[in-house]
Amino acid sequence: MMLTSTAIMPIQAKVNNLLPIFQTASYKEAEQKFTWLLTLENLDEQIKKQPDLIRDFEKFLSLALVEAYNENLDENLKSEQANWFLQRLLYKINRLKLFWYDALQAYTNERSIYLDDVRDRIESVWQAWELTQLDVKKIQQLDVKQALQERTDADLNPLISESKRYLREEINLDGYRLLLAIASLDGLVEASRLSRILGGASNEIQATLVRVLLEEYGNGRLARKHSTFFAQMMAELGLKTEPEAYLDLVPWEVLASINHNFLLTERKRHFLRYNGGLTYFEIAGPSIYTDYMEAAKRMRLSDAAMGYWELHIREDERHGQWMLTDVALPLAVMYPDDAWELVLGYDQEKFIGDRAAAAVMTLIQQSTS
């Protein structure tokens, strides 16, 4: 089924009508100011000479941190706009860690002290808030090997939830295309963050992680790279295949999932948490992708419009087992005092991922109803 390149426009227009729940003029203007700051030559030096450059932006940054994460603030006053603003700022800083084959000048502030400070201020408050969403003390008391085995057994074949049923039985073509548009923010640069943890000493754990990355990257063949299959799905449905083409559609919950993984891969102290999270991601993948494939089959889409899901189901079945038996469990033995962080990473990835999926389903249902 081949659609025109403008086929996304009706959905785009509907989603634009929903965007006010995510942004206000003031936050939007503050983000635009920040985007401009990213392009300034010698940003740190310019800020030293002209502190007023960041004055207005700093006001909104401080406001957003209060509105998004202050537990004493009335729940009705908490701002979705603030979360969206903060996660977009983080994403724009974090993406500088990857190379996008664009203008070299785009990376002029890659090591800016000011950008690092903005990132750290957001992450410190946001990550503290994220930890309150889980019972960390309980996780610290678990038998790690047993906890991981029980979790992976359950997540290999989860119960059919309302969102899974909606995907399999109700989502229409517009909703499916919107799903791909949102997922493309990650799907078109898939596994890029995994590459950030591979350097260092060689052992069996590292070798397994490299093997996972190589399969995600098609063993160095662009035609077999997973992101190539994702792009083919999008092209078949008339969607733009450039990375970040649909950034403005992405809910803050999805951005938070991406930013969370950036944090864990950029800080080696969180190595166990990241690998616990990756274990969940690879274990749960086949079930999630089966929902997407069943939706595509129900709509009788072509093989090209759903080939990515079939590939992922097949390969992630292996990857999930590798991550459990050859990465997570050996790491638990290697780091007995910190092994609970593997479970924390697993549970956080599941919680943050489920939250993101729920936000995407809500947006799809609202914009295609």
N, C-alpha and C positions, 0 to 999 in steps of 0.2 A: 504494500500500500504506500504510494508516494504522494506526499502532500507538498504544497507550495511553501516557499520560504517564509511567507507571511501568515502561515496557518496558526502560529502561536499568538497572533495579535489579539483575537477576541479574548483569549485567556489573559493575556498581558493587561488588557484594558480592565477586565474584572478584578484582577489582582491589584492593579493600581488604585482601584476604589477602596480596597481593603488596607492599603499601606498606611493610612492615618493611624491605625491601631499600633503601628510599629514606630512611627516617627512624627515629630512635630517640626515646625519651621525652625525653631531655635536649635534643636538637636541636629537637624539637617544642615543648618548653616554652620554649626560648630564642626560637623564632620567634613564639610566642604573646606573649611579653613584648615583642618588637619591634613587633608589630602594635598592642599597647596603647600603646607609646611614640608611635607615629604619630598617635594621637588626642589626645595631651596638648596643652593650650593652652600656647603659649610654651615648647615643648620645650627649646630651648637654655637659656632662663633657669632652667627647673626643674632641668636637669642641673647647672648651675652651683651652685644652692642645695643640691641633693641628689645628689651624685655616686654614691651607692649605687643610684640608680635604674637605672644601666646596668652595674653591676658584674658581675652574673651573666651578662648578655647578652654583655658584652665577653670574658668567659672563653671562651664557646663560639665567638664570632667568631674569636678568635685560634687556638683549637684547630682550627676548620674550615679556616682558611687553611693551616695546617701539613698537615693530613690530606689536603687536596685537591691541593695544588700543590708540596709539598716533594719534589724529585726524589731526595733522599737517603733518603726513607722507603721501607721495603720495600714492594714493589708489593702484597703480600698485606694490608698494613695500611692501604692507602689506602681512604678511606671514600666510598662512594656517597652516604651520608647527608650528608657534609660538602658535596659538590657540590650536592646538592639543596637543602640549607639555604642555601648562599651564593647560588645562582641565584634562589631565592625571595625572599631579602632584596633583591637587586638589582631584581627585577621589581617588588616593592612600592614601591621608591623611584622607579623609572623611570616607572611608570604615572601618577605625579603630574604628569608632563609633558603628559598628555592629559586632556581633560575628559569625564567619564563621565555627566553629567546626574544626579548624585547630590547628597547634602547638601553645601552649600558648605563646611561645617565640616571636611569630609574633606580639604580642601587647606590646612588651617591651618599645616602644617609644610612646605609646598611648597618654601620657600627656607631650610629649616633648615640651619645650618652643620654640625650634628652629622650629619644624614643625608647631606650632601655628603661629609663625612669618611668615613663608613661606605662609601658608594659608591666613593669614590676608593681606599680601602684594598683593597677587593675587586677592583676593576677593574685596579689596577696589577699585582697578583700574577697574577690570572687572564689578563689580556691578554699578559703576558710569557710565560706558559705556553702560550697559544694559538699564539704566534709560533714556539715550538719545534716545533710540529707540521708546519711547512712549511720548505722550504729557501729562506729569504729572500734569501740571497746569490746563489743561482742566479737567482731571479726578477729581481734587480736588474741582471743581465747580459743579460737577454733583449731582443730587438727587440720592443718593445711592440705595435706594430701587427700584426706577424706572429703574436705569441703570442695576442693577442686573437682574431684571425681563425681560427687553428687551433683554439682552444678552443671558439669558438662553432660552428664547423663540426662538431666532434665531439659537442657537447652537444645539437645540434638533433635528432639521430637516434642516441641512445646504444644500445649493445648491450643485449640483454635480460638483465638480472641476475637473481639468484635472488629478490630481493625484488620485482622487477617481475613475474616469473613468478608468484610467490605471489599478488600483488594481482590479476592478471588471471585466474588459474585456480583459486585455492584459497580465498581469503578468504571467510568466510561472512557472513551478515547481522549477527550479533553483532559480528564483527570490523569490519565496515564502519561500524556505528554507533559503535563505540568509536573508530575512526579519525576520524570526524566530531567526536565529543565532544572529543578532544584537539586537533584542528586548529581548533576553534572559538575557542580562546584568541586566535588570530591572525586567523582568518577573519572574525570578527564585528566587528573594528575594522580591517579591511584598508586598507592604504595610509596609515594615520594617521601613521606615522613619516616617510613620504616628504614629507608636508606640512611637516616641520620644516626642510627644506633649500631651500625655494622662495623665501624672501625674499631681497632684495638686488638687485644690478644686473641689468638686462634684457639678454638676448642670445638667440641661437638655441638655445643649450644649455638655458637656463632655460625658454624657450618649449616645448621638447620635453618637459621634465620636467613642466611644468604640464599639457601635453596628456595625458601618461600618467595623472597624478593625476585629471584631469577624467573620463577614461573609467572609471577605477576607481570614481569617485564618481557614475557614471551621469549626468555632466554636470549635476549639481545636482538630479536627480530621484530621490527615495528609492526609487521602484519599480524603477529601473534600476541602483541602486548594487549593486556586486558583493556586499557583505556582506548585502544583502537576499536575494539568491539563495542565499547560504549558509544564512541563517536558514530559508528555505523548505525547503531540503533537510532540515535538522534537524527542523523541525516535521512534515514528512511522515513521518519515522521515529520520532516520539514523543519527541524529545529536547528538553530545555530550550533556549530561544533567548536567554536572558539572557547577556550577556558575562561570562566568568569563572565560569560555572556549574560547569564541570568542571576548574577550576584544579588541584584536588588529584590529578587523574589524570595530569597532564602531567609527563613525565620531565625531569630536569634538562637533558638535552641539547637539548630543545626550548626550554626557558626560556633556555638559553645563546644559542641562535640569535636569539631575540627581544631579549635584553639586548645582544647584540653590535650589532644594528642600532640600538638606542637610543643606544649609545655613539657610533657613527659619525655619526648624524644630529645629535646634540647638540653635537658638537665639529667645527667647520667645518674644522679642520686635517685631518680625515679625509674631506674631501669627495671626493677621488679614490677612496679605498678604498670608500666607500659606493657610488659610481656604478659602480665595477667589479663590486661585489657585486650591485647591482641589474641590471646587464647579464646576469650569470649567471642570476639568478632569473627574468628575463623570457624569456631564451633557453631555459632548461630547462623552464619551466612547461608548455608544450604536451605534451611527452613524459610528464611526471609526471601531469598531469591526464588524459591519455589512459588511463593505467593505471587510475585511479580510475573513469573512465567505463566502461571495459571490464568492470570488476568489477560495476558497477551494472547494466550491460546483461545480463551473465551471470545475475544474480539476478532479472532482469526487473522492476527497480524502475521506478517511474513517472518521467515527464519531470521532475516537480517534485523528485524525490529525486536527480537528477543534473544538473539544469539549470546549476548553477554551473560544473561542469567544462566543459560544452560552450561556455559563454560565455567562459570563460578561455582555452580552446584557441584560439578564434577571435581574441580580442583580443590575447592574448599573442604570437601570431605576428607581429603588427604591432609590439607594444611591444618585443620582442626586437630587431627590425631597427632600430627607432628608437634604442634604447639603444646599439647598436653604432655605427651610422653617424652619428647626430646628437648623441650625447653622449660616449661613450667615446673614439672616434677623434679628434674635435675637441679633447677635453680633453688627449689625448696630445700634440697639436700645441701647445696653449696652455701646457702645463707640461712641457716636454721633460725637465727634470732630475728631476722627480718622477713622471713618467708610469708608472714601474714599479709605483707604488702602485695603479694601476688593475688590474694583473694580480694583485697581492697580494690586493686586495679580491675579485676574481673567484674566485681559488683558495680564499680563506678561506670565502667564502659557500658554495662547493661542498662543501668539507670539513666545515664545521660543519653544513650541511644534510644531507649524507649520514649523518653521525654521528647526527643527530636522527632521521632516517628509520629507521635501523637500530634505534635504541632503541624507537621506536614499533612497528615490526614485531615485535620481541621481546616487548614487552608484550602486543600483540594475540594472538600465538601462545600465550603462556603463559596468558592469561586466557580464551581461548575454546577451549582444547584439552580 
